[in-house]
Amino acid sequence: MARVQVDSELLRVEKVVQLKPVSKTVKGGRKRRFSSLIVVGDANGHVGVGMGKSASVPDSIRKGSQSAQKNLIEVPLVHTTVPHVVIGRSGSARVLIKPASPGTGVIAGPAARAVLEAVGIHDVLTKALGSDNTLNNVYAVLDGLKQMQRATDVAARRGVELESLAIPAKLKDASLYEPRQPNYVTDVESQTEEKPNRQSDRSKGNGDRSRSAQGGRGRRAPRQR
């Protein structure tokens, strides 16, 4: 699958899947660095995976993000799920990716979930069939997404009509494979939402406590015997 170019401002999903220290033994001793595995996407059918290595954590994450942005792929989606079943492979890891009905959610492990959520998939079933290595599982999911095909492209390649393909009837609508419009909720929008005035409530509570303290500050009357 060919790489695609997407505006970096649209890649608002960035996940650090793995961050670990690595060391290299040289003549003068050991050089300690940090290796990061980064997943970026626009939640609209584009995702990329990259790795970065540096002596500092921020530089390692930045390099991994830049590498992921250079290796973006486009994934065909059907509403909120994938079009068909596929098994992705990378090394000794194998990951089964299967479509799911609306409301199922992302049934996946941490590594696979990061890639699927960055693509914009909300309903999918996955199963790790081989190694549980995080790096291999991420690239296995990416390999599976690369194998996804649109029904319209398959029909055009075979030279037949879309209706003649042996696929479920609900997948024979050509409009399902049109690019979707992203629906983002940015951090700025979430911060501008109305929030309860905790400061006023706190000051009101302090006033009540101060009044009660003032009322109870007097000398207590002696008990009558």
C-alpha angles and dihedrals in degrees: 000000000000121000119252133212118233128176108260090226090065093054094088096149112082122162130183102217097175135009119175139154118250130188135203122203113224135166094275096045135276126335111213118207139159126244121200134188111209132189120196130181145150097232086240105091102295127104139160137187126207142165129221134188129192143139091257130050098233092051091048092053092045092052091047091051092050091049091050092051089055092054103049120151131192118237122199111230134191108212103301100341143052123277100237147354119283140164117222121204135198121163108314093339122101124181125191114214116194132176118249136196121259113283096030095107129205107314100190144109123265095270096047093040092058092056096042094049091048089055092051100251113148102170119044142124121222136177129190106224101177138019121005093217108138096219095048093046092053092051091043090057089047090051090051092051090051089058093056113115135194116237089228091056092048092051092048092049092051093043094235136116120271091238091060095061117107095239132115114288093241090062094055093080107106092205090069091073097052117115113272127229113243118244107201131178104202126204090246092058092048091051093051094056117112112270129185115267098249092172093061091045090050093050090047090052091048090052092052091049092048092051092049090048091051092048092052096043094089125098114276117240115247117255117253117237 
